[in-house]
Amino acid sequence: MTKLLATLIAGFFAAGAFAQAPAAPAAAPTAPAKVEAKADMKAAKEEKKAEHKAVKAEKKAHAAEKKADKVAAAPASATAPVADKK
């Protein structure tokens, strides 16, 4: 019985000493990860912006080509003979 009581007292003493120990600083390692994540977000944003510009330029070129085709086709239909109406 005395061994059990001695073990319990030693356990409580160890738990009390552990609870009063200062915590390890965990905030220091997270700072570089936060900066890296921010840099990754910025790079992704720049990539998306560049892709959007490329798509916009491609659409603009396609619209200009379509307009040129339309202008080129207009005089051909204007010079076609018109059927007589009676």
C-alpha positions in Angstrom: 0.0 0.0 0.0 2.8 2.4 0.8 4.4 1.7 -2.6 1.1 2.6 -4.3 0.8 5.8 -2.3 4.5 6.8 -3.0 3.9 6.2 -6.8 0.8 8.4 -6.7 2.5 11.2 -4.9 5.5 11.0 -7.3 3.1 11.1 -10.3 1.3 14.1 -9.0 4.6 15.9 -8.4 5.8 15.1 -11.9 2.5 16.3 -13.4 2.6 19.5 -11.5 6.2 20.2 -12.5 5.3 19.5 -16.2 2.3 21.8 -16.1 4.4 24.7 -14.8 7.1 24.3 -17.5 7.2 27.2 -20.0 5.9 26.3 -23.5 8.3 26.1 -26.4 8.0 29.0 -28.8 6.0 27.6 -31.8 5.4 31.0 -33.5 8.9 31.3 -34.9 8.8 28.4 -37.4 5.4 29.4 -38.8 6.5 32.9 -40.1 8.6 31.6 -43.0 5.8 29.3 -44.1 3.4 32.2 -44.1 5.7 34.3 -46.3 6.2 31.4 -48.6 2.5 30.8 -48.9 2.0 34.5 -49.7 4.7 34.3 -52.4 3.0 31.3 -53.9 -0.4 33.1 -53.9 1.2 36.1 -55.6 2.8 33.9 -58.3 -0.4 32.1 -59.0 -2.2 35.5 -59.3 0.4 36.7 -61.8 0.1 33.5 -63.8 -3.6 33.8 -63.9 -3.4 37.4 -65.0 -1.0 36.6 -67.8 -3.2 33.8 -69.0 -6.2 36.1 -69.0 -4.3 38.7 -71.1 -3.3 36.0 -73.6 -6.9 34.8 -73.9 -8.1 38.4 -74.3 -5.5 39.1 -77.0 -6.5 35.9 -78.8 -10.2 36.9 -78.8 -9.3 40.4 -80.0 -7.2 38.9 -82.9 -10.0 36.6 -83.8 -12.6 39.4 -83.8 -10.3 41.5 -86.1 -9.9 38.6 -88.5 -13.6 38.0 -88.5 -14.2 41.7 -89.2 -11.7 41.7 -92.0 -13.4 38.6 -93.6 -16.7 40.4 -93.3 -15.4 43.6 -95.0 -13.7 41.5 -97.7 -17.0 39.6 -98.4 -19.1 42.8 -98.6 -17.8 44.2 -101.9 -18.1 40.8 -103.6 -21.8 40.7 -102.9 -22.3 44.3 -103.8 -20.9 43.7 -107.3 -23.1 40.7 -108.0 -25.8 41.3 -110.6 -29.2 41.9 -109.2 -32.1 40.0 -110.8 -34.7 42.1 -112.5 -38.0 42.4 -110.8 -41.1 42.5 -113.0 
